Amino acid sequence: MKSINKILIVGGGIGGMATAIHFAEAGITVDLIDLDPEWRVYGAGITITGPTLRAYKRLGLLDQIKAVGAVTNGTKLLHFSGALIQEMDEPLIEHGLPATGGILRPDLHAIMSARVRELGVSVRLGLTVNALDSDASGVDVRFSDGSIGRYDLVIGADGIYSKIRDMLFPQAVKPRFTGQSSWRILCDRPADFDRTEIYLGHRNLAGITACSPTQCYVFMLNIDPNRTWIKPEDFPETVRGLLADFGGNLAKIRDAVTAETSVVYRPLESALQLPPWHKGRVLLIGDAAHATTPHLASGAGIAVEDALVLREELAACDGDIEAGFAAFTNRRFERCKLVVDSSVAIGDAQIGHAPPDQIGMMMGKALHALFAEI
Ligand SMILES: Cc1cc2nc3c(=O)[nH]c(=O)nc-3n(C[C@H](O)[C@H](O)[C@H](O)COP(=O)(O)OP(=O)(O)OC[C@H]3O[C@@H](n4cnc5c(N)ncnc54)[C@H](O)[C@@H]3O)c2cc1C
């Protein structure tokens, strides 16, 4: 990549780590910083759709994800009472690639962070950026510990509340609460659980995804216009109440929830930054540019795709970094907008009590569109 020798990545989440891996593999010196001194990630499961698996395959991590996580080609659609509506095989996006899967976030973080370190990326934790000064040949950076650095380019991968986004753009988008909350329960797989389960017909959309050879997680999206504040010690009892009407494996999992069960609650927000996504030699990627609600389970996938497309566009820009950033945004914006807008629209349809087949159609249409090459 002409005139790119050293880059800084701000934020060591999925997007930042994918970028670090992909650029370090190209022989570029990568510094990565993260605000969290312990570089933690919370203990929920995450769904990896077909396009996300495709992106991880290109990043070289598919086999590790398959070994530690879980993949499947099938899904069961059930009425919320537990009655089976339909079993279906998910369409395959690419020969040899599983249709869909799941993994524990800490396991995914362990796989990606191990690869980051193996490639010799310099990782500094408990650190952020306090000042950026981009000129024609590079970016001067002042870090929060008072140290300084100069880089050929800087990538802001610091998530939905991105500080880099606010530093670049006075009119930066602000995260917007969408009127729903997400609940996730981590548990052992029920004995007869053999494929993804999605429960329809209830105001709370719910499902079960395998995330390791022995574990699965329940996801549930409930309507929560007041963005209720709930004490963490009340999460287990609250989620049991929200799942009270459900049958099937969901009922078995609900009834086994105790005070010790891992239950994660999060009000949902979205934030789509309109182009440009760069200023000078500083670019936003991942949730910093296009944070979505989880209705299509695709936010992590499009963050990994960002890393792949960015390397291609910077390799093709003949040293004109800003042109490379513009070409990157041009290639990514409509696809990321599709994910954010469709996810929010599906949430709005749930809030408006749209019939389940309408919601299913909206999900199917958007997920199918994401099969397109990136
Ligand atoms: C409830 C919920 C469920 C989801 N489920 C799925 C799913 O099943 N499948 C899927 O594909 N996607 C899912 N997503 C979306 C997915 O989690 C995100 O899109 C993805 O994590 C974005 O990665 P990122 O690296 O851009 O940001 P993040 O993962 O948020 O990482 C940002 C990193 O930056 C660091 N940071 C923050 N501020 C600073 C700063 N100022 N300086 C330095 N570092 C900083 C943070 O510590 C963090 O490590 C879900 C999202 C939500 C909210």
The ligand as an ORCA input file, in Angstrom:
! r2SCAN-3c Opt
* xyz 0 1
  C     -27.958     -5.857     22.084
  C     -27.089     -6.025     20.882
  C     -26.968     -7.257     20.269
  C     -26.182     -7.411     19.129
  N     -26.116     -8.639     18.532
  C     -25.394     -8.765     17.395
  C     -25.349    -10.019     16.733
  O     -25.938    -11.003     17.194
  N     -24.600    -10.116     15.587
  C     -23.924     -9.032     15.071
  O     -23.272     -9.158     14.017
  N     -23.966     -7.819     15.681
  C     -24.674     -7.670     16.820
  N     -24.703     -6.464     17.451
  C     -23.921     -5.342     16.900
  C     -22.435     -5.465     17.250
  O     -22.250     -5.757     18.623
  C     -21.704     -4.172     16.903
  O     -22.116     -3.706     15.647
  C     -20.189     -4.399     16.882
  O     -19.751     -4.805     18.150
  C     -19.475     -3.114     16.458
  O     -18.084     -3.273     16.606
  P     -17.152     -1.999     16.756
  O     -15.776     -2.543     16.849
  O     -17.464     -1.005     15.716
  O     -17.575     -1.313     18.128
  P     -17.489     -1.882     19.608
  O     -17.651     -3.340     19.638
  O     -18.424     -1.052     20.418
  O     -15.996     -1.565     20.064
  C     -15.561     -0.261     20.364
  C     -14.282     -0.367     21.163
  O     -13.777      0.960     21.341
  C     -13.397      1.164     22.680
  N     -13.575      2.597     22.932
  C     -14.727      3.272     23.156
  N     -14.475      4.579     23.297
  C     -13.133      4.744     23.157
  C     -12.279      5.857     23.184
  N     -12.754      7.103     23.378
  N     -10.947      5.663     23.004
  C     -10.443      4.416     22.805
  N     -11.213      3.325     22.761
  C     -12.556      3.477     22.931
  C     -14.334      0.277     23.492
  O     -13.758     -0.055     24.754
  C     -14.474     -0.935     22.568
  O     -13.471     -1.897     22.818
  C     -25.495     -6.290     18.583
  C     -25.591     -5.035     19.199
  C     -26.399     -4.897     20.321
  C     -26.527     -3.536     20.946
*
